[in-house]
């Protein structure tokens, strides 16, 4: 018998990558569910996304069996609650499976049969479990998810072992084992949450949840069973476990790769032909009339229809005689973007538009050029996630033992989302920044920051190395300073402005930052950010940003911070002056130091733009 899927809520496509991706727990009004693995997703209403460079980078992480990037399945909603749209979506599973009655506080797994599910076809947010205990006022009280779950550093997630914990690790055989979970007091803290069993005869009133949390809690908890609720599977583990609050922010950290759509031609038609060449190339050996008859039947025709069959045919014939200079397996995401953004000629394509802007007079000594990008398209792909601890600053170097799988078998596709927005590229003078890197004061500061970097890696049992260099720390700091200032002027929320740092020395140096809108809605295309890059505005904004960076409200504590004793990845930086939202910073607020940019109350003559 086929079971009709039950719709339990709504999420935006971008939330399925950033907040509630595969393996994440979504806390709905009356239910708590975990997003299912890719094996269970129905791809009938999912669309392929073309971004070859990003696909190659994903294959480097997950293997060559990955064939495509896909959007989450979706069709537009209609007024009919029983139409096809109501059966299209992302699969979820109830988690945790231990529930508590809000009336009588009874605690039991959903398999116990004590709770009844009440579906609601018109309002998924009203779907809930109830208990027949007839609580206050004679109504059947709502049943809510248990407040605590169990996790390990390898990314496994499990129900909290309530029976094990309340009985001190040894569950007696036979007898009644009816559990209750009660909150006493008004603070809601774990010390005021008690779990008790009907079989216990003492008068203590149950066992507090406080011992289940903290650094020594693992001694009172069972070893990890290796459960992956999003995959409905178990594996060998045995690692120490940790108690997490349901919905805790450290229960799921996305591991993503991102890439911008870059021009591969100077006009829109040729760009579309190149993007769809895997399909169109099959028609090249055929006569012209047959090609024009068949091309309208291809799935890519919707991208080409506006140009007409004759122009499409001519463009196909030209493409067939050309050679593709771009590598088939391009894995370097930064270099092609840098080359496209710094090309001398303007570009005007639907997904990539750039033009040069004159450099402000006050910044000519160190700023080489300003590039305005009124239109950008960014594609993000989810290829894994971690729990408890976030991925390292370079997510591609994160230990694979910590990365949780998206599917039971090796995935043949990964979910992605695309956003369109605008941006500003600021390119630094290469000779100026190269000379700054060799200054004795800068080299001395580098030794301090690098010792903090090495200690940070040692604490995590990582091999030495992967120091990004002072050029990166400088540019990263400058990006954060500008994000704060731009957010005050352009009308965008600070969390809606993201960064891309291009920092590399050597034969093909890069020294620049790209600030762009990262909002997934129309807010990212209003033009407010690009307008700040005009010559008559940018110089004053940079000056104001640098003035604000010289003094932090937490000084002198912020300015005198030493990263070496505790193994930190930042110098003079804190939430009051430099730290940005997770959606803005590409490296988790690591490798920041105001002293490299401007004079502080502690350090002087180090900053690249010091007075």
N, C-alpha and C positions, 0 to 999 in steps of 0.2 A: 504494500500500500504506500502511495506517495504522500508524504507529509507536507502540507502547505507551509512554506516558510513564514515566520512571524516577524513583521517589521517592528523594531523596538526603538528606533530613533533616527536622527539625521546628523550627518557630518559633512563638512565641506571637503572637496578633494585634497586641498593643501593640508588639512588637518590629518589626513591619512598618511602624511609623510613627516609632519613636524611634531604632532602631539599625540595622535591616536593611531599610529601605524600598526603593522602586523606585530602581535605580541603585546600590545599596550592594553591597559585596562581602561575602559571608558565608563565613567560613573554617571549613569543616567538618573533621572529623577527618582525612580523606584527600583531600578535594577542596576547591577554592575556586570559588565560583560568584557570579555577579552576578544580582540580582533583576531579572526582565524588566519591560518597559514595560507600561502599562495596555492597549495594543492586544492583547496576547497573553493577558490574563487571561480565564478562563472564568467568566462571571457567573451560570451556572445555579444554583450553590449559594451565591451571595452575596445578602445581604439589604440592602434599603434602610434607611437610618437617617433618621428625621425630625428635623430641626433647621433650621427655616427661616432663622433669623438667621445661622447659620453658613454655610448654603448661599448666602445673599446675599453674605456676605463673600468666599467663594471665587469667586463670579461676578465680583466686583469685580477680582480678581486675574487670573483666567483667561478671563473672557468669559461672555456669557449662554448659550453653548451647553452649559454644565455643567448637567445635569439632575438629578443626584442625588448623595448621599453613600452609599457602600456599604461594608459590612464585607468583609474578605478572604474568599474562598470557603472553606467548611469544612463538613464533616459529622462527627458523632461517630465515633470510632475503634472498631472491633470486633476480635474475636480472629482474624478471617479476613484474612490478609494480602493476599488477592486480591479482596476485596470492593470496592464502589464507593468507599469512603473513601480507598483507596490511590491512586485516580486523580484525586482532588480536591485542589487546592492552588494555589500561586502558581508561575508559570513561572520557571525559572532557566536561565542559560547558563553554560557552563564559562568561567571567567576567573580568572587569565590562561591563555592557550592554550599558553604555553611551559611545559614541565614538565622536571623534573630527576630522574634516577634516583638513589635514595638509596644504591645499591650502587656503580655505576661512575661517577656524577656526570655522565653524558652529559646535555646540554641540547638540547632540540629541541621544535618545535611539535607539538601533538597530531596535526596533519594529516600528519606525516611517516610515520606508520604504525609507528613504533618501539615504541609503547606499546599495551598491550591493556587494555580496560576489563573489570573483573570485577564484574558486578552481584550484588546479594544481596537477594532478595525479602523476607526476614524481618527483616533488620537493615540499614536504609538507611545507618547510620553506618559500615558495613563496606564499602560500595562504594568501589572504588579502581582506579587504573591500576597496572599492573605492567610490568616490563621483563624480557625473556627472557635477561638477561645472566648469570643464576645467580650471584648475589653470595655473600656470606659464608654458609657452611653449605649451599650448593647451592640455597637457596630463591630464588624469583623476588622481587627487592626491590620495595618499594612506590615508586611514582613520586609526587613531591610538586610542588606549584606552585612556579614560580620566585619568588624572594623580592622582586623589585622590579617596579614598574609605572611608567607615565609618565602625567602629568596636566598640565593647564594651568588657568589662572585662570578660564577660561570654562566649566570643568566637564567638559571632555572627558577620557576615560580610555582608555589604550591599553597594549598589551604593551610592555615595555621593548625597545628596538631592539638586541637582542643582537648581531646580525651587523654592524650599523652601528658599534656601540661598540667591539667587539673589534678591528675592522679600521681604527679611526681615522677613520671616516666614508666610506671608499671600499672597497666589497666587490669583491675581484678576481673576474673572470669565470672560470668553469671551475674544475676542481680540487675536492678534497674540503673541505667546510666543516663538519666535525663539531666542535661546541662542547662544552666541559665547564665546569661551574661548581663550584668547590671552595672549601671553607672551611679556612683554616689558623689554627692557634692555638685558644684556648678562649674568647675574648671575644665572638665572633660579630659584631664591628663590621665596617662596610663595608670598612675598610682591610685586613681579613684575608680578604675574599671576592675570589676571582680568577676571571675568565672567560678561556678560551683557545680557540684554534681549531687544528685539526689541520694546517691549511695553513701555519701560522707556523713558521719554522725557528729563531727565536731561542731562547735558553735562559732567557728571563726568567721562564718559568712562567706567563705570562698577564698580563692587565691587571687591576689592582686596581679595585674599584668605588668607592673613595674619591673620585676626581675626578668621578664622576657625581652626587655630592651636594654641597650647599653653594651659596652665592650665585652663583658663576661657572660652575656646572655646565651652564647652558643653552648656553654656548658650545660644549660638546662633544656636545650632543644635537641631534637633528633638530627642526625646527619641528613644531608639532602638526598631525596629520592630520584633526582634527575628528571623532574616533571616539566614538560613544556605544554601548558594548557592550550596554547594557540594551535598546537599540532596534535593534541590529544594523544601524546606519546610520553614514554619514560625512557631514560637512558642511564647508564652507570655514572655515578657521580661520587657521593660520599663526602663532599666538601662541607665544612661548617656552614650553618645557616644563620640567617639574620631576620629579625622581625621587622616588617615594614607596615606602616599605616596604609590602609586602602586609599589609593589615589595619591600616594607620596610622589613627589617630583623625581625622586631617584629610582623609581621603579621601571623607568623606560627612557633610554637616550637613543635618539636616532643616529644612524651612521649613513651619511649621504655623500653623494658626489654631484657636483653641479657644473654646468657648462653653458656658455652663451652660444646662440646660433650665430655663425659667422658667414660673411658673404663668400660665395664661391664663383660669383660672376658679377658683372657690372650692371646688368639689367634684370628685372624681375622674372621675365619669361625664362631666360637661360638658367637663373637660379632654381626655378621650379623644375625645369627639365633635369638638372643635375640631382636635385633632391629625390626625384622619382625615377632616376635612370635604371635601377634594378628591374622595374616593370617595363619601362619604355624600350629598353635595349632589346627585349625579346621580339619587338616588332620591326626592328631595323632591317633585317634581310628581306622583308616582304615588299611588294610593289606599293606605290604611293596610295592608290585608291583603296587598297585593302587596309593599309595602315590607318587612313582617315576613317574608315568604317569601324575598325576595332578599337581605336584609341578612346572613343567615347564610351566604350563598355568597361574600361578599366576603373578601378576604385580611385585612382589618382586624377581622374578627369575633372572632379570638382575643383581641383587646384588650377586646372588649365583651361576650363571652359570659357573664361572671360576673354581669352586671347584668340579663340577660333581654331578650327582644325587645320587650316592652311598654315598659319603662323607656327602652330605647334609642330607640324610636319617639317617645316623649314629648319626650325631650331633643333629638332631631333637629328636631321641630316648633318647639320654643322657639328653637333655634339659627337656624332659617330666618327668624325674625322679627326677629333681632337684627342690629345692624351691627357689623362688626369694626373696632375703633378702632386696632388695631395696623397700622402700614404694611405693605404687601405686600412691600416690598423693604427691610427693616430692615438697615442696614449698620453702625450704631454698636453695638458689642458691649458696651461698658462701661456706658453710661447705663441701658439696660433692666435690667441686672443690679443696678446700684446702687439703682434705684427699687424693684425687687422685694425686695432684701435689707433695705431700710430702711423698708418699708411698716409702718404702725402695728399691724396685726392679725397674729396668728400664722397660719401656713399649714401644712396637713398633707396633703401629696400624696406618692405613691410616689417621685417623682423630685425633690421640692423640699419640705422641711419646715424651718420656721424658728420660733423663739420668742425673746422678749426675756428678758434676764437683767439683774438689778440691777448697776449699776456699782459696783465696789469703792470703799470710802471714800477710799483713798489716791490714787485717780486721778480723782476727781470734778472737779478743777480744769481738766482738759484732755481727759478722755474723755467723750464725749457719751452713747454707748450701746454695749451689747454684745449682739450677736445670735448665738444658737447655731443651727447648721444640722445637725441629726442626719442628714439625708439630702440628698445633692446628686448630680446626674448631669452629668458633663462629657463633651462630644464633641469629639474632636480630628480635624482633617482635614489630610492631607498634600497640599500643592499645588505642591511643587517641592523642590529641594535645591541645595546648592552644594558645591564641593570646594576644598581648600587653605585658604581663609579662610571662617570662619563667617559666617552672615548678620549684618547690622548689628543694633544693639540693638533697633530697630524693624524687624522683618522685612518689613513691608509697604513699607518705603522702600528695600529692597535693590535694587541695580541689576539690571534684568531681563536684561542681558547675562550676568550671573553665574549667574542662575537656570537650572538645567537642566530640560529638558522631561521630563514623565512619560510622554509618548506621542509617536508620530510625527506624528499628526494632533492637532488641538485636542481636548482631552479632553472627553467628555460626562459624565464622573463622576470622582470622586476617592475614594481609600480613606480610611476613617475608623475610629476605635475609640472605644468609650465606656467610661467608668469611673464607678463609684459610690463615694461616700465621705461624709465629714462635714467640717464646717468651723466657724470662728469669725470673725465680722466685728467689728472694733473701729472705731468711728466717732469721729473727733476733734471737739473743739469748734471750729466754724468761726471764730468771732470770735477765739479764742485763736491759732489757727494763722495767720489773716490778719494779726493784729497782729505776730506773730513774723516774718513774711516782710518787713515794712517796717522792722525794726530796722536801724540803721546797721551794726552788726557783721555781721549776716546778709548785707546787701547787699555789704559788702566781701568776705566769703567767696564770695559768688556770682560776683563778678568773677574771682576766682582759678579757681574751678571752670569757669566758662564759657570762659575763655581756653584751658584744657586741652581742653575740648569742641571749640572752633573749630579748634585745632591738629590734633586727632585727625581731624576731617573734612577739613581741608586735606591732610593726609598721604595720604588716600584719594581725593583729587581730587573731593570732594563739595562741593556748594554750602553756604555758611554757613546757619545756622538750626537749627530743630528742637530747641532747648534745652528740656528737659522742665520746667524750673522747680525752685526750691528746695523747694517743697511735695512734689514727687515724690521728690527725693533724700532728704528727711527721712523720708517714709513708707516708702520702699524700705529705708532703713537700719534703721528700726524693725522692719520685717518680718523682715529677716535676723537681727536680734538675738533676736527671739522664736522663730524657727524653731530656732535652736541650743538655747535654753532648753527649749522644748516637747519637743524630741527626747529630752532627758534625763529627762523626767517622764512622757510619755504612752505610752511603749513602742514608738512607731513609729520606724523608721529616719529619720534626718534627710533622706535623699534621697526619702523617701515623703511629705514635707510640702511642699506647693507654695504659692505666693503669687499674689495678684491685687491689684494696686495701683489704687486709685481716687483720682486726684489731678487736680483741675481747679478753677481760679478762675473768677470771672465771675458771670453771672446765675444759673447753675445749678451751684453749687460742689459738689465732692465732696472728701472728705478721710477716707479710711479704708483699711484693709487687710483682706483675707480670706485666712486661712490654712486650707488644706484638705488632706485626704489625697489623694495622687495615685497611690497604689498600685493596680495593675489587678486585684488579687485581693481576697479577703475581708478581708485585714488592714485595709483602709481603712474598714471599717464596724463596728469593734469598740466604738466609743464612747469610746476613750481620749482623743481630741483634744477632743471636746465637753465632757468632764468637767473639763478644765482651764479652761474658761470660766466655771465657777461662781464666784459672788462670793467664797466663802470661800477660793478657790485662786488666782484670776487676779491679785489685787493683789500677793500675795507673789511670784508668778512674774515679773511685770513688774519688780518691784523687784530681784530676783536677776539678771534679764537686763540691766538697766541697770548694775548694779554690775559685772558681767562685762565690759560694753562700755567701761567707763572706762579699763581698762588692758589692753593687748594684750601678749602675750609677745614681740612684735617691737618694742615701744616702746623707745627713742624714734623709731626709724626709721619705723615705721608712722605714728605721729602727725604727724611732720614731713614726710610725703610731699607734694611739690609737683607737681600734675598738669601744670603749664605747660611745663617744659623738654622733656619727651618726648611730650607730647600724650596724656595719660591721661584716662580718664573716671571716675576716682574720686579721693577725697582720702585721709583717714585710714582705710584699709581694706586688708586683706590676707587670705591664706588662714588665718592664725591667729586672726582675730577676726570677719570678716564674710562672706567668700566662701562660697557654698553650691554644692551639686551642680547640674548642668545641668538636672535634672528639677525642681528647686525654684525656680530664679530665672527669671522671665519675660524678663529683659533681660540675660542673659549676664554677671552680676556687674559691670555698669556702673552708674554714678551711685549710689555709696555713699560715705558720709562720717560717721564717728563724731562728728566735731566738731560736726555739726549737731544731734546728739541729746543728748550728754552732754559734760561737761568731760573733756578729755584732758590728758596731761602737757605738751602744748605750748599748746593753745588752751583758753580758758575764757570764760564769759559769752556764748557763741554758741549752745550747745545748747538745744533746745526744752525739754528736761527736765533742764537743768543744775541742780546743787544751789544 
